[in-house]
């Protein structure tokens, strides 16, 4: 998932109700995903950009799963 789509995806999950919160959350996830992706790719000697994109997808999947589980309770 591209970083530009994170805000739209989170609003689709009803996680973000205010644009300011969504923008701050998108920046935080982009920073965390890029740093973790870079260093993980560095450690395993892999390409950095695909690793960053993979971690963005994993973060989104985690948020989606938590929201689904929370909706059941």
N, C-alpha and C positions, 0 to 999 in steps of 0.2 A: 504494500500500500504506500502510495506516495505521501510525503509529509503534508502536502497541500490538502489531502483528503481526510486527514485526521479530524479536523474540526467538524466537517460535515458528517462524518461517520459517527462521531460522539453525539452530535445533536440528534441524529437519527435514532440513537439508542436512548434518547431522553436523559442523557447524563448531564448535558449542559443546557441550562435554561437562560443564561445571560451571556451575551457575546464577549464581555470582558473576561469572565471566568473561563470561557472557552478558549480565548486567545492565550491567556496565561497558561492554561493547561496544555495547549498545543505546543507552546514554546518549551515548557518543562519536559514534555514527552520527547520532543525533537532533540533537546540537549541530552537527555538520558539515553535515548536510543542511539544517537550518534556516537556518544562517548563509549557506551558499552559495546556497540558494534565495531567501532574502530579497534578497541583494545582486545576484544575477543578475536577479531580477524588477525590482528598482529600476533597474538599468542599462538594461533593455530596456522599461521602463515597462509591466510586466505585473502580473497579480494574484499576490500572494505565496503564498497557500495552495496553489494548484495547482502552482506552481513547486517548492515544498518537497516536495509529494507526488511530483512527477515525479522529482526528484532522489533521493528515497528509493527509488523504483522502479529508477532507474539504478544506484544503489549495490547494491541487491539483485541486479539482473541481472549486474553485474560480479562479485559474489561467487559467484553461481551458475555463471557461465562459468568462472571460475578453478577452482572445485571440480570441474566436469566435465572440464576439461582436465587437472587434476592426477590425476583418477581413471584417466585413460587411460594415464598414464605408469607 
